[in-house]
């Protein structure tokens, strides 16, 4: 099964790149130079040596650290390790370079001036004149970047630091979620793979990494809130006090409500908190606080004059007149999945069939009087939820190409299935590291 999974993973990737090269040569792929990636081929060796050294140290140290370090310090180490891995991979190309192109968010900041509310009110009317990524997303990312600048942290360097730190924090947030629903031992096994994941290639410096961080903490807060009252919680030491039973789910709902205003492509990611709720079965008070929190951001944007639905329509119009609509749907239906395979790496590809197969069984574990199910079924539910979101976007056709950044908030959750590997799992961890290094060596990405 291991070799079959690896062969399937490699065949999907090689096939997508091979067919893409043939179509490119035949003139049927006018947009992307290195399909299915929106990137260019290259050969980079010596500048990658710091990343190679960092990765090898991580493979040697992280399994031991994950097993021995107390839980909270481990989360801090995982967060810092994720920052370091993302920075080392991006270092040869320049950390802040992807944020400085004319198509990115920072190019629009001067137009916002000192009145972001006025800019927001006119967003849908003027969006076709905005840079590509601004008109391709709701306005919340711009408002966040404007706030960072207003705080005196202007420039691409500060924006890059913000994106990387928030994106890398997803490692800690996902670890917390896995601990709640599958137990601390499982979460510890997943941490090294989360840190050295190929997803890090686009954490520095794609603004979608910020979306990853927000979504991951939203799901983590939902899981922690459920730990205060849920019957399906594995790690009962994660239970919380009575006040936090309202505050934590409200905060989780607040972040969940913000997701559609960060990216229209984040709607399917709601399958993840839904899976957590199914597995944990929280009390009604938690659900009510969660629902109340999720209404705050939509109400605030509506009152400020932004119509989410008009934003969706405007973005679709922009897509129709852009190069995105000229990408072959049939090819990218497969090619987008090949990009996902690159992001999650071979270790996840090997573990995924087992996790999904176990998830097909009974889902409630640890219930009074019930028999405990093996750990992979819970990890499989997280991965299945993330994959469902990916497939929904892929089938819709609105994500034809350039998905290496769009898949970031989803791919990190698929990586959790690597916890099924028997620790220390250094062979598979090394395979993840090598995958990321090979991609960086042969691919020059605009983000």
C-alpha positions as CSV (number, residue, x, y, z in Angstrom):
1,X,0.0,0.0,0.0
2,X,2.9,2.4,0.8
3,X,4.5,1.9,-2.5
4,X,1.2,2.1,-4.4
5,X,0.4,5.4,-2.7
6,X,3.9,6.8,-3.5
7,X,3.6,5.7,-7.1
8,X,0.2,7.2,-7.4
9,X,1.4,10.5,-5.9
10,X,4.4,10.6,-8.2
11,X,2.4,9.6,-11.3
12,X,-0.2,12.4,-10.7
13,X,2.5,15.0,-10.5
14,X,4.7,13.7,-13.4
15,X,1.6,13.3,-15.5
16,X,0.3,16.8,-14.8
17,X,3.7,18.4,-15.7
18,X,4.2,16.2,-18.7
19,X,0.8,16.9,-20.2
20,X,1.1,20.5,-19.3
21,X,4.5,20.7,-21.2
22,X,2.9,19.1,-24.3
23,X,0.0,21.4,-24.2
24,X,2.2,24.4,-23.7
25,X,4.3,23.4,-26.7
26,X,1.1,22.9,-28.8
27,X,0.0,26.4,-28.0
28,X,-2.9,25.3,-25.9
29,X,-1.5,26.7,-22.6
30,X,-1.0,30.5,-23.3
31,X,-0.8,31.7,-19.7
32,X,1.5,29.5,-17.6
33,X,5.1,28.8,-18.4
34,X,5.4,25.8,-16.2
35,X,1.9,24.3,-15.8
36,X,0.2,23.3,-13.6
37,X,2.2,25.8,-11.5
38,X,2.0,29.5,-12.3
39,X,5.8,29.7,-12.3
40,X,8.9,29.3,-14.3
41,X,11.4,26.4,-14.4
42,X,14.9,27.1,-13.1
43,X,17.9,25.4,-11.4
44,X,19.0,26.8,-8.0
45,X,21.6,24.9,-5.9
46,X,24.1,26.8,-3.8
47,X,21.7,29.5,-2.5
48,X,19.6,26.6,-1.1
49,X,22.4,25.4,1.3
50,X,21.0,27.2,4.4
51,X,17.6,25.7,3.8
52,X,19.1,22.2,3.3
53,X,21.0,22.6,6.6
54,X,17.9,23.9,8.4
55,X,15.8,21.0,7.0
56,X,18.3,18.3,8.0
57,X,18.6,19.7,11.5
58,X,14.8,19.7,11.7
59,X,14.6,16.1,10.6
60,X,17.1,15.1,13.3
61,X,15.7,17.2,16.2
62,X,12.0,17.7,15.7
63,X,10.8,14.1,16.4
64,X,12.7,14.1,19.7
65,X,11.5,17.6,20.6
66,X,7.9,16.7,19.8
67,X,8.1,13.6,22.1
68,X,9.9,15.2,25.1
69,X,9.1,18.9,25.3
70,X,6.1,20.0,27.4
71,X,3.1,20.8,25.3
72,X,3.0,24.6,25.4
73,X,6.7,25.1,24.8
74,X,6.4,22.6,21.9
75,X,3.7,24.8,20.3
76,X,6.1,27.8,20.5
77,X,9.0,25.8,19.0
78,X,6.7,24.5,16.2
79,X,5.6,28.0,15.5
80,X,9.2,29.3,15.4
81,X,10.3,26.3,13.4
82,X,7.6,26.9,10.8
83,X,8.7,30.6,10.5
84,X,12.3,29.5,10.0
85,X,11.5,26.8,7.4
86,X,9.4,29.2,5.4
87,X,12.0,32.0,5.5
88,X,14.9,29.7,4.6
89,X,13.0,28.4,1.6
90,X,12.2,31.9,0.4
91,X,15.5,33.5,1.2
92,X,17.2,32.9,-2.2
93,X,14.3,34.8,-3.9
94,X,13.9,37.6,-1.4
95,X,11.4,37.5,1.5
96,X,9.3,40.5,0.6
97,X,9.7,40.3,-3.2
98,X,6.3,38.6,-3.9
99,X,4.4,41.4,-2.2
100,X,6.0,44.2,-4.2
101,X,4.7,43.3,-7.7
102,X,2.0,45.6,-9.3
103,X,-0.6,42.9,-9.1
104,X,-0.4,42.6,-5.3
105,X,-2.3,44.2,-2.4
106,X,0.4,46.7,-1.4
107,X,0.1,48.5,-4.8
108,X,-3.4,49.7,-3.8
109,X,-2.5,51.0,-0.3
110,X,-1.7,54.6,-1.5
111,X,-5.2,54.8,-3.1
112,X,-6.8,54.1,0.3
113,X,-5.4,57.3,1.8
114,X,-6.6,58.1,5.3
115,X,-10.2,57.0,4.9
116,X,-10.5,53.3,4.5
117,X,-14.2,53.4,5.1
118,X,-14.8,55.6,2.1
119,X,-12.6,53.3,0.0
120,X,-14.6,50.3,1.3
121,X,-17.9,52.0,0.4
122,X,-16.8,52.4,-3.2
123,X,-15.1,49.0,-3.4
124,X,-17.5,47.2,-5.7
125,X,-18.0,50.2,-8.0
126,X,-14.3,50.8,-8.6
127,X,-12.9,47.3,-8.2
128,X,-12.2,46.6,-11.9
129,X,-9.5,49.3,-11.7
130,X,-7.8,47.7,-8.7
131,X,-4.7,45.5,-8.9
132,X,-5.3,41.8,-9.8
133,X,-5.3,40.3,-6.3
134,X,-7.3,43.2,-4.8
135,X,-10.2,42.8,-7.2
136,X,-9.9,39.1,-6.9
137,X,-10.7,39.1,-3.2
138,X,-13.0,40.8,-0.7
139,X,-11.7,44.0,0.9
140,X,-10.7,42.7,4.4
141,X,-7.0,41.8,3.4
142,X,-6.5,45.4,2.3
143,X,-8.0,46.7,5.5
144,X,-5.7,44.6,7.5
145,X,-2.6,45.8,5.6
146,X,-3.8,49.4,5.9
147,X,-4.1,48.9,9.6
148,X,-0.5,47.6,9.8
149,X,0.6,50.6,7.9
150,X,-1.4,53.0,10.1
151,X,0.3,51.5,13.2
152,X,3.6,52.8,11.7
153,X,4.7,49.4,10.3
154,X,4.8,50.5,6.6
155,X,6.5,48.8,3.8
156,X,6.8,45.3,2.2
157,X,9.1,44.1,5.0
158,X,6.6,44.6,7.8
159,X,3.8,43.1,5.6
160,X,5.9,40.1,4.8
161,X,6.8,39.6,8.5
162,X,3.1,39.8,9.4
163,X,2.1,37.3,6.7
164,X,4.8,34.8,7.6
165,X,4.2,34.9,11.4
166,X,0.5,34.6,11.1
167,X,0.7,31.9,8.4
168,X,3.3,29.9,10.4
169,X,1.2,30.1,13.5
170,X,-1.2,27.6,11.8
171,X,1.2,24.9,12.9
172,X,0.3,25.6,16.5
173,X,-3.4,26.1,15.8
174,X,-3.7,22.8,13.9
175,X,-1.7,21.0,16.6
176,X,-4.2,22.3,19.2
177,X,-7.1,21.0,17.1
178,X,-5.6,17.6,16.7
179,X,-4.8,17.4,20.4
180,X,-8.5,18.1,21.3
181,X,-10.0,15.6,18.9
182,X,-7.4,12.9,18.7
183,X,-5.2,13.2,21.8
184,X,-1.9,14.8,22.7
185,X,0.2,11.8,21.6
186,X,-1.3,12.1,18.1
187,X,-0.8,15.8,18.0
188,X,2.9,15.4,19.0
189,X,3.4,13.0,16.1
190,X,1.9,15.4,13.6
191,X,4.0,18.5,14.7
192,X,7.3,17.7,12.9
193,X,5.4,17.1,9.7
194,X,3.5,20.3,10.0
195,X,6.7,22.2,10.6
196,X,8.6,20.8,7.6
197,X,5.7,20.6,5.2
198,X,6.1,21.7,1.6
199,X,3.2,24.1,2.3
200,X,5.9,26.4,3.7
201,X,7.1,27.1,0.2
202,X,4.2,29.5,-0.2
203,X,3.8,30.7,3.4
204,X,6.6,33.2,2.6
205,X,5.3,35.3,1.1
206,X,1.7,34.8,-0.1
207,X,-1.1,36.7,1.6
208,X,-3.0,33.4,1.4
209,X,-0.7,32.3,4.2
210,X,-2.5,34.9,6.4
211,X,-5.8,33.3,5.4
212,X,-4.3,29.9,6.5
213,X,-3.5,31.3,9.9
214,X,-6.9,32.9,10.5
215,X,-8.7,29.8,9.3
216,X,-6.6,27.5,11.4
217,X,-7.1,29.5,14.6
218,X,-10.8,29.7,13.9
219,X,-11.0,25.9,13.8
220,X,-8.7,25.6,16.8
221,X,-11.0,27.9,18.9
222,X,-14.0,25.9,17.8
223,X,-12.2,22.7,19.0
224,X,-11.1,24.2,22.3
225,X,-14.6,25.6,22.9
226,X,-16.1,22.1,22.2
227,X,-13.5,20.7,24.7
228,X,-15.4,22.5,27.4
229,X,-18.6,20.6,26.9
230,X,-18.3,18.0,24.0
231,X,-18.9,14.3,24.4
232,X,-16.6,13.4,21.5
233,X,-13.5,15.0,22.9
234,X,-10.5,12.7,23.2
235,X,-8.2,15.0,25.2
236,X,-10.4,15.9,28.2
237,X,-7.5,17.8,29.9
238,X,-8.3,20.5,27.3
239,X,-11.6,21.4,29.1
240,X,-12.2,25.1,29.8
241,X,-13.9,27.1,32.5
242,X,-17.5,28.4,32.3
243,X,-16.6,32.0,31.2
244,X,-14.4,30.7,28.4
245,X,-17.2,28.4,27.3
246,X,-18.8,31.5,25.8
247,X,-15.8,33.7,25.1
248,X,-13.8,31.1,23.2
249,X,-16.6,30.0,20.8
250,X,-17.5,33.6,20.3
251,X,-13.9,34.4,19.2
252,X,-13.9,31.3,17.0
253,X,-17.1,32.5,15.4
254,X,-15.7,36.0,14.9
255,X,-12.8,34.5,12.9
256,X,-15.0,32.2,11.0
257,X,-17.2,35.1,10.0
258,X,-14.2,37.0,8.8
259,X,-13.1,34.2,6.4
260,X,-15.5,35.0,3.5
261,X,-14.3,38.6,3.7
262,X,-10.7,37.5,3.3
263,X,-11.2,35.3,0.3
264,X,-14.3,34.0,-1.6
265,X,-12.4,30.7,-2.0
266,X,-12.6,30.1,1.8
267,X,-16.3,29.3,1.9
268,X,-15.7,25.5,1.5
269,X,-13.2,25.6,4.4
270,X,-16.3,25.7,6.7
271,X,-16.3,22.0,6.2
272,X,-13.5,21.8,8.8
273,X,-15.2,23.5,11.8
274,X,-18.3,21.4,10.8
275,X,-16.3,18.2,11.1
276,X,-14.9,19.3,14.4
277,X,-18.4,20.0,15.7
278,X,-19.6,16.6,14.5
279,X,-16.7,14.9,16.2
280,X,-17.0,16.8,19.5
281,X,-20.8,17.4,19.9
282,X,-20.6,20.6,21.9
283,X,-23.3,22.0,24.1
284,X,-26.0,24.3,22.7
285,X,-24.5,27.3,24.5
286,X,-21.2,26.8,22.6
287,X,-23.1,26.7,19.3
288,X,-25.1,29.8,20.1
289,X,-21.9,31.7,21.1
290,X,-20.3,30.5,17.9
291,X,-23.2,31.6,15.8
292,X,-23.3,35.0,17.5
293,X,-19.6,35.6,16.8
294,X,-19.9,34.6,13.2
295,X,-22.4,37.4,12.5
296,X,-20.2,40.3,13.7
297,X,-18.0,40.7,10.6
298,X,-20.7,40.3,8.0
299,X,-22.9,42.8,9.8
300,X,-20.0,45.3,10.2
301,X,-19.2,45.1,6.5
302,X,-22.8,45.4,5.4
303,X,-23.3,48.5,7.6
304,X,-20.1,50.0,6.2
305,X,-21.5,49.8,2.7
306,X,-19.9,46.6,1.2
307,X,-22.1,44.0,-0.4
308,X,-20.5,40.6,-0.3
309,X,-22.6,39.3,-3.1
310,X,-21.8,42.3,-5.4
311,X,-18.1,41.6,-4.6
312,X,-18.5,38.0,-5.8
313,X,-20.2,39.2,-9.0
314,X,-17.5,41.8,-9.7
315,X,-14.7,39.3,-9.1
316,X,-16.3,36.8,-11.5
317,X,-16.5,39.6,-14.1
318,X,-12.8,40.3,-13.5
319,X,-12.0,36.6,-13.9
320,X,-13.9,36.3,-17.2
321,X,-11.9,39.1,-18.8
322,X,-8.6,37.9,-17.4
323,X,-6.2,35.2,-18.5
324,X,-7.7,32.8,-15.9
325,X,-10.7,32.1,-18.1
326,X,-8.4,31.1,-21.0
327,X,-7.0,28.1,-19.0
328,X,-8.3,24.6,-20.2
329,X,-10.8,23.4,-17.6
330,X,-10.2,19.7,-18.2
331,X,-6.4,20.0,-17.8
332,X,-6.5,22.0,-14.6
333,X,-9.2,19.7,-13.1
334,X,-6.4,17.2,-12.8
335,X,-3.5,19.7,-12.6
336,X,-4.9,21.5,-9.6
337,X,-4.9,18.2,-7.7
338,X,-1.3,17.6,-8.7
339,X,-0.4,20.9,-7.1
340,X,-2.2,19.8,-4.0
341,X,-0.1,16.6,-4.0
342,X,3.1,18.8,-4.1
343,X,1.9,20.9,-1.2
344,X,1.0,18.0,1.1
345,X,4.1,15.9,0.1
346,X,4.7,12.1,-0.1
347,X,4.3,11.5,3.7
348,X,0.7,12.7,3.6
349,X,0.1,10.8,0.3
350,X,1.2,7.5,2.0
351,X,-0.9,8.1,5.1
352,X,-4.0,9.5,3.5
353,X,-5.6,6.2,2.3
354,X,-5.4,4.7,5.8
355,X,-6.8,7.8,7.4
356,X,-9.7,8.1,5.0
357,X,-10.5,4.4,5.2
358,X,-10.7,4.6,9.0
359,X,-12.8,7.7,8.8
360,X,-15.5,5.7,6.9
361,X,-16.2,3.8,10.1
362,X,-18.0,5.1,13.2
363,X,-17.0,8.7,14.0
364,X,-17.8,9.1,17.7
365,X,-15.0,7.9,19.9
366,X,-14.7,7.9,23.6
367,X,-18.4,8.0,24.2
368,X,-19.7,6.5,27.4
369,X,-20.2,2.8,26.9
370,X,-18.7,2.9,23.4
371,X,-15.6,1.2,22.0
372,X,-12.8,3.6,21.1
373,X,-12.0,3.9,17.4
374,X,-8.4,4.0,16.1
375,X,-6.9,7.4,15.9
376,X,-6.7,7.7,12.1
377,X,-10.5,8.0,11.8
378,X,-10.4,11.4,13.4
379,X,-7.5,12.6,11.4
380,X,-9.3,11.3,8.4
381,X,-12.3,13.4,9.1
382,X,-10.1,16.6,9.2
383,X,-8.4,15.6,5.9
384,X,-11.7,14.6,4.3
385,X,-13.2,18.0,5.2
386,X,-10.2,19.8,3.7
387,X,-10.3,17.6,0.6
388,X,-14.0,18.3,0.2
389,X,-13.3,22.0,0.1
390,X,-10.5,21.5,-2.5
391,X,-12.8,19.4,-4.7
392,X,-15.6,21.9,-4.5
393,X,-13.3,24.6,-5.7
394,X,-11.7,22.4,-8.3
395,X,-14.9,21.2,-9.9
396,X,-16.4,24.7,-9.9
397,X,-13.6,25.8,-12.4
398,X,-13.0,29.1,-10.7
399,X,-9.6,27.8,-9.4
400,X,-8.2,26.8,-12.8
401,X,-4.5,27.5,-12.2
402,X,-2.6,29.5,-9.7
403,X,-3.8,27.2,-6.9
404,X,-0.5,26.8,-5.2
405,X,-1.5,29.7,-3.0
406,X,-5.3,29.1,-3.0
407,X,-4.7,25.5,-1.6
408,X,-2.6,26.7,1.3
409,X,-5.4,27.0,3.9
410,X,-6.6,23.5,2.9
411,X,-3.4,21.6,2.3
412,X,-2.1,22.1,5.9
413,X,-5.0,20.1,7.3
414,X,-4.4,17.2,4.9
415,X,-0.8,17.0,6.3
416,X,-2.3,16.1,9.7
417,X,-2.7,12.5,8.5
418,X,1.1,12.1,8.7
419,X,0.5,11.4,12.5
420,X,-0.3,7.8,11.5
421,X,3.4,7.2,10.8
422,X,5.1,5.5,13.6
423,X,7.5,7.9,15.4
424,X,10.1,9.1,14.9
425,X,9.2,8.7,11.2
426,X,12.4,10.4,10.0
427,X,12.3,8.7,6.6
428,X,9.0,10.2,5.8
429,X,9.9,13.5,7.4
430,X,13.1,13.6,5.3
431,X,10.9,12.9,2.2
432,X,8.8,15.9,3.0
433,X,11.9,18.1,3.4
434,X,13.5,16.9,0.2
435,X,10.2,17.5,-1.7
436,X,10.1,21.1,-0.5
437,X,13.8,21.6,-1.4
438,X,13.4,20.1,-4.9
439,X,10.4,22.3,-5.7
440,X,12.3,25.4,-4.6
441,X,15.4,24.3,-6.6
442,X,13.5,23.8,-9.8
443,X,10.6,26.3,-9.6
444,X,10.7,30.1,-9.5
445,X,7.3,31.2,-8.2
446,X,5.9,34.8,-8.4
447,X,4.8,34.3,-4.8
